[in-house]
Each structure stands twice: as structure tokens, then as C-alpha cells.
Amino acid sequence: MKIFIVSSARSGSTILGEILDKHKDVVQWYEPYFIWDYKIGPKGNDLRTQSDVTDIVVEYVRKEFNVFLKKSKKRVVVDKSPQNSYKIDFIYSIFPDAKFIHLTRDGRDVVHSVYRETINRRTAVKSQGLIFVLKEIYSALSRQYYWRNRLQAIVYEFKTMHRLGNYFNKNKSLNKQIGWGIRFPGWEKVHGKVSDVVFSAMQWTEAEKYIEQSLKKIPNSNILQVRYEDLVEEPEISLKAIYQFMGLDYSESMGFGSVLNKNKIGQFYKYFNLNQQSEALSVVSDTLDRLNYQ
């Protein structure tokens, strides 16, 4: 079984992936972008659609996921890539039996988290340069369980050469200001022209828009809606629902408390000043209403 967590970046997908990975029948494949895009190559944004699905792509991706599952000796593989939010149609065309967990988080807290990550990475790239790049590469490779996948990631990086020192603007001509996160369609028209707060807010709203549109095409039985706040506040209830959705048994003995942090809820109003709050809310308010967060 293939499970895909779809969410904007900084919505808790890493935490959820780590929790699910503790189950005896589950293995997490950490962001295998180098598999999804190997036969396609990099593009100007993270959107992948049915038009990108060819026989060669289908054969390659299915083979690699089957090899990964076989090597893991598990029943279920979970892919928690934030880029999944822009390729649900693409994934479903390759895996018609795929199941999707839509993980939502209060957009205000997402904006806070994305903004801070953007600033931290921009500072690190400028101050540490190649050292930071090498640390990032090592960290990414260490998250891959098998050397086969580590080598695939290295080959893909050298094949495309778009990540060295350039974590967001993969189009070199646009590399005027280092950014971070999911690249929504049309990002290059606004990146650097709006504040980092506004751009972080757009990353959340655009991701949620695409997820909502794409999931309408998927049978309801293949979709589970999960709130980050519910997962943190009442993990047992959320996890029981998730494992039932996956057809697996739930056991409290699996443990999860160490990766859940309630202090990360409600940071928006503590961190941003009034002007920044106003900027962000002007972008996210409608989506907050639609997701019943307001």
C-alpha cells in the first residue's frame, strides 16, 4: 500500500511521517523527489500533472516503490513530501490505489514557521556558504535508509545541478534572493517583489488551493483529513483514525510523545508585529475561513 501525506510545508508532515514509521508494518520514504522527477527532470515549479505521466515514468516510479517496499519488508510505504501537494493528479495516475492523508495546520502558524525557516536558511547560506550546502546534502542523504536511494539522489543532483547553494530558485536567472519551500505555479512573478511574510503566506494558501482542487477527483474512501492541532492535542484519537484508514492496528506502545510539541501552536501572534500580522492575514484569511480555522 502507498500512502501519501499531502500538506503545505511546515504543516507537521515530518512529525507525522516519523510517528507512522514506528509502526511495525510501515516504512517512511523521506521525500523521494529524485525518483518522481528522475525521468522528467527539474521544472520551474513543483506542479506535476497527468500530462507528465508517460509509460516510462509509470514503469520507473512503480518499480522503485516496489523495490523500496521489498527491501524494507514492510506492508505500507509513506511518502510525506510537501511537493506532493502539487502532484496529486500525477501520483494518482501512477498509483490508482494510492491513499492520501490531507494534513492541515492553522495557516497563521504555517506562515510563522515558513518565514523563520526562510530567514534561517538564507542567513546560513550567506554566512556558511559551501559548508552549509554540504551539511544539507549530508542531512538529506542520511534520511534515506538504503544506499541505493542515496546514490540515486546523488546522481539526480549531479544530473540537474540545481540544489548546490540554491534551495528555492532553481532557475539560476532568478537567483537574486535565496528562498525556501514549495514553488507554486507563478512564484517567480512575486518572489522578491513582495515581503517574505506575504510570500510565506502565499506558499500556504496556494498549496491548500491545489490540494483541495485535486482531492475532488479522488474517491472519498481514499482520503483522510487530519488536523495538526488534533494530532498534537489528542494524538491517540488522530492516530487511531489514521491507522484504521491504513488498515493497520494501533498500539499505544509504539510511542510518539517525544516528537509532539504543543508549544508550536499559536506562535503567529507572539512572533510577528502588528504590520506583519496584517500582511499575512490579508493573504490567508479566506483560506482560514474555508478550513474552519478562523
C-alpha angles and dihedrals in degrees: 000000000000119000121188122195109210119195143120117274116281093025096119100269092131091053093047091047091052091050094049090047089065091067114102092231098043134079125185119219104204111226101314094193088147089066098044094049102031095100093035105042128214121316136194092264140012097259115121121177141176088277088068092056113101131162089256092052093047093049094047098045094045091048093050094048091049091049090049092051092046092051091048093048088218131128100224133042120199122202112193100179113150087216087068087081088074099043107047092121089048093050094045091052089056097039110030090179094053119131124213130210109199105206113194129187132184103280092222091062090044091054090050092050096044091047093051092046090050093051093044094051094044090052092046094049092050096044102037102026113175093010091061091046092053091048090052092049091049091048092049093048093046089060090063110090098207133051089225090066094042090055091047090053091049092049091049093049093051090043093055101023092198103123105057103112091336113092101165114009100067089168101081094207088064095048095115097117125023113236138170141219141039116348107224120198108280095020092131091062093062107024109111091009096078129043120275089247093056093044091050088051091051091052089059099043094045092049092050091047093054093044092051093048094047097045090058087073093053124082112258090235088065095053133076123184115213129177119215090217091055091048091054098040099040107014096166093059094045095045094048089055092047095050091045088053088051093047093243136125120254123223126181088211090074089080129216108166096104094065099044118089121182090188090076091068117094100013095132097084093039096052107035126066121232095268092051091047090052092049093051096043091052087064104035105036097091092048091047089055093048091052092044095245098121 
